[in-house]
Amino acid sequence: MIANEKLKVRRNTLPSRTMSAPSVNRQQFQKALADWYDTNQRALPWRTQPRLYRTVVSELMAQQTRIATMLPYFERWMIRFPDFESLAQAPEDAVLKHWEGLGYYSRARNLHKLARSYVALETKPGTPEEWQALPGIGPYTAAAISSIAQNYPAAVVDGNVVRILARLEDNRREFSGNAEAVKAFTPNAETLLNPEKPGDHNQAMMELGATICTKHNPLCTVCPVLQHCRSAANDPAELPKIRRKATETVEIDRLWIVCSEKILLHRIPLTATQLAGQYELPRPADLGIQTPTGKPIAQRTRAITHRRIREKIHACKTDNKKLADTLHWIEIKELDAITLSGPHRRWIEELLPKHAQAKV
């Protein structure tokens, strides 16, 4: 089935359901949203220079990452890997190195696999279902890519869109998690979708959620769809009601071992499910020793989803003649050539000057 025929079938089978909020007029909502977006959209590089590949990269980079954080990474990525072909041909080490600092490295590996699969395909994907057959592409990403880059009428439902829809209809139901909320609000998102300009509509919804209908302190007084919102005068910041996992605190001890302008690092095995092949400061268990006593030289706290991770870094020496295969002495001047997990690179860059001063 050719692309135009696919589009025609999809438009003829869009759901006829209406929003549960009777105050929402579909056409008026679409126009108000579109007019606002035309004037207020951020000049993001995948919008100012739209291409299918740029849309794919931006969507995978934006998962779990703020737009402001990912922008410099996106620009560097496009210089090194400007298209599917260049990414498909690149070695994995180069791909991971250019992703360094963005975290959730499975996204980089999936993007790499996706490029190789895409290049090998004789018939390229054009529908959400076809995109979902490629590595790392779920329902949200598939709808985003096909609607934004290929004008396919599929509604995108992420946290921003869920928040807007919950507030529009003043839906105060408590959801057990994000997945349940997305499933519940997808029919309404499809109902509101403008099938003539699905990409612009989806981007406008996400933009509205990111800049106006924010999680905390929503800017209701300047919201372009305020007249359609049932929760505006009823504390919209409370919505949506999604049950969050309890915060889990994890404590980890790390070792700072520097000798003769080399630093001892642990390389995560290639078989690991997370951060495979990357370097980090070792733990005491990596050397088979107890955690050093005394005050650590640094303590850092970071959060990953519902986990709060507190890491203490201890200065240490080792006289181990034979180290485990995962431990490597890396010359300090060669640190830029290896892939370190983002937090560990920051910690090392902070501590190296102090180490140099201590030697003087």
HELIX and SHEET records of a PDB file:
HELIX    1   1 ALA A    3  ASN A   12  1                                  10    
HELIX    2   2 ARG A   26  ASN A   40  1                                  15    
HELIX    3   3 PRO A   45  THR A   48  1                                   4    
HELIX    4   4 LEU A   52  ALA A   62  1                                  11    
HELIX    5   5 ILE A   67  ARG A   80  1                                  14    
HELIX    6   6 PHE A   84  GLN A   89  1                                   6    
HELIX    7   7 GLU A   92  TRP A   99  1                                   8    
HELIX    8   8 SER A  106  ALA A  120  1                                  15    
HELIX    9   9 PRO A  128  TRP A  131  1                                   4    
HELIX   10  10 PRO A  139  GLN A  150  1                                  12    
HELIX   11  11 GLY A  159  LEU A  168  1                                  10    
HELIX   12  12 ASN A  178  LEU A  192  1                                  15    
HELIX   13  13 PRO A  198  THR A  211  1                                  14    
HELIX   14  14 CYS A  220  VAL A  222  5                                   3    
HELIX   15  15 LEU A  226  HIS A  228  5                                   3    
HELIX   16  16 PRO A  236  GLU A  238  5                                   3    
HELIX   17  17 PRO A  284  LEU A  287  1                                   4    
HELIX   18  18 ILE A  332  ALA A  337  5                                   6    
HELIX   19  19 GLY A  342  LYS A  359  1                                  18    
SHEET    1   A 2 GLU A 174  PHE A 175  0                                        
SHEET    2   A 2 LYS A 241  ILE A 242  1                                        
SHEET    1   B 3 GLU A 248  TRP A 256  0                                        
SHEET    2   B 3 ARG A 307  ALA A 315  1                                        
SHEET    3   B 3 ALA A 298  ILE A 304 -1                                        
SHEET    1   C 3 VAL A 258  CYS A 259  0                                        
SHEET    2   C 3 LYS A 262  ARG A 267 -1                                        
SHEET    3   C 3 TYR A 279  GLU A 280 -1                                        
SHEET    1   D 3 VAL A 258  CYS A 259  0                                        
SHEET    2   D 3 LYS A 262  ARG A 267 -1                                        
SHEET    3   D 3 LEU A 327  GLU A 331 -1                                        
END                                                                             
